[in-house]
Amino acid sequence: MSDSFPTSGQTAGHQAAGLFRPDDKRPDESYPIRIDRDGTWYYHGSPIRRIELTKLFSTVLRRDEAGDYWLVTPAERGRIQVDEVPFTAVGLMVSGEGTSQRLIFGTNLDAEVIAGPEHPIRVEEDDGTGEPRPYIVVRDNLEARITRSVFYELVERADVREDGEEVQVGIWSMGTFFPLGRPMNRATAT
């Protein structure tokens, strides 16, 4: 594990940035758990093979305002390492059409998330390659990275919105339009 994680009894400089009450007496620990970019959970460097166990851990996963990830139970709490985001969106179902369609994402831990105001989609660009990096909020500031194949499905279903000289490619879900990249100038988009 990283040396930057506090050990049992130590506290981080930001004291879990609002995740815990000031009178919380549980020590801040570091658990030897890591979630890789593909959503695989590791314990002491070995993959956790029991999906039921990772699903259980995921129910107590929290993220503080500083961006740190914690497993939090009534009795204890421990910081874990997450390489990018804790989940991946590996499947997509669509019901309805047009502006009222619903995009239902399936995660690597068998959760379903419907994109909308409570579960927005966002797309960043990789600084080095310019490739899109899409995400959806699963719950409580926890996101899933939308896999490439699922993102391609979104792009195939995308709509185009025009606003003056700008053209925006995006997708509708539950009455909300989610851009799938940066706006383009109308002259360069055609």
C-alpha angles and dihedrals in degrees: 000000000000119000088224092075116095116244125229111303095016122105130216117245091250094044093229091310100257098322091113134041116254090243093054107126099191111117119242107246135180117231120204090238125123132180112207128213091270093054096256113147119221131194116198088345096306122108116252101236099187106089090195090061094050090047089053092048090048091060091063096040115121135175123211127214091263089060097252120139124226139182104221127189129163089261104040147001133207137182118237133190120251115186096205116333128340100242140041126214102225103167141038133201123181126203124184125000144251120017092340097053118122122224109207114193123199116209131213088257095054096257121139123219126185112211113235142106092313093044107034126187117226131182125205127183123236107247093222103040105020089230116148119257107196126194139177127204109244099182143319098006092315117127140196122217108232107232120238095251092051091047089053088054089054092049091050089055095041126131128211122232120194124204114175107299094348128091120197124194113206149131134252126228127165092348095307124114114219117196114227095203143344120317114263130216110254091233093056096039096065 
